[in-house]
Amino acid sequence: MDIANENNPITTSVNRVSRAWTDNNTNYVPDCDLGNFEANGECRAIANQNFGKNNPLATRWSDEVLRGWGKRDSNWDFSAEVQHQLRSWLSFTTGYYRNNGGYYFYDTTVRVTKNLAVGPSDYDPYCVKAPIDPRLPGGGGYDVCGLYDIKPQKFGLVDNLVAPTSKYGKDKRVNDFFNASFKARLAGGALFGGGFDTGRSVKDRCFLIDSPEQLFFSRAVATPGAQLPPIDFCHVVTPFKAQTQFKLFGNLPLRGDFVVSSAYQNLSGPVIVADYPAGNAAIAPSLGRNLAGGVQNVIVPLIAPQTMWEGRITRLDARLSKMVRITERARIQLNVDVYNVLNSSSIRSIVTTFGMLWRQPTQILDPRIFQLSAQVNF
């Protein structure tokens, strides 16, 4: 279905485009001829010269990805589980799970989009100096290189062809996960269980299609004495510690038709990302010119992906229930729930744009909450 939708003439046409402009007279209006797609007045050239044209084949699909065996998206899953009853009241389960990363759209895995109008030689390299900041690796001040900008004379030229990934390289995406859990049924109807999940993921897309920046790898130059982790965006490994979860649950009946239950979980914290909006003025000295198309800033990653995380997320919830029998068939269950018993303020998401607010939490666990409820069964 996705292939049919992506080959719809409306989709393969250019329906939207970006265009940079500079408000020289600060009247908040782009003073230029918007119908002229070349640079004029306060406007720069549009990013795709196919915009506004009756060109349903602005993006074409090669027959190599439309016909034949094994050309469609696919996902291989392998799993193995072992379950064993250790005692009459205790069981244990463990498993191993592996897959090739799941389902991906046409610009990843089995298909890539190649711009036939440009090649690697049509891009110029440049570096960006990271700001001095103790929150950055080595205190910042290092050069992030391996970045590229399209040559001005090639800006806006687009002739897209969707082709097999195998023509350019191999897109490797593998997940290896492990699980171990137990469940115990004790005397008096008590139930207790839990376990952990952990895994390692690899995304390797180190091949060249258009820009050499697609091979962005380990090109941060540190100031003397600073130790920097490698900056690698084409080979990303999400380690076990970033995907390890611990969970426990319990249910304990008490006298007087009371029941106490709880659930505990400990998860990895959010990954730390530092997206630095580098301005044209900071890039031009290294690039030797202004950014093509009048672009005023570029987002530059200052930290290698999946190398830094916030603290782990811990949560404990509990419930006290009381069963009240009204008739032989009807009963009421009264509940007192306490969410986040420990009143944890674990961070769930943060600001990822580098600046004064970088790493400021945007979401934390809800504070401790008490809730009363009732359920009628008949």
Secondary structure, 3 states (H helix, E strand, C coil): CHHHHHCCHHHHCCCCCCEEECCCCCCCCCCCCCCCCCCECCEEEECCCCCCCCCCCCEEECHHHHCCCCCCCCCCEEEEEEEEEEECCEEEEEEEEEECCCCCCCCCCCEEEEECCCCHHHEEEEEEECCECCCCHHHECCEEEEEEEECHHHCCCCCEEEEEHHHCCCCEEEEEEEEEEEEEECHHHCEEEEEEEEEEEEEECCCCCCCHHHHCECCEECCCCCCCCCCECCEEEECHHHCCEEEEEEEEEEHHHEEEEEEEEEECCCECCCEEEEEHHHHHHHHCCCCHHHCCEEEEECCCCCCCECCCEEEEEEEEEEEEECCCCCEEEEEEEEECCCCCCCEEEECCECCCCCCCEEEECCCCEEEEEEEEEC
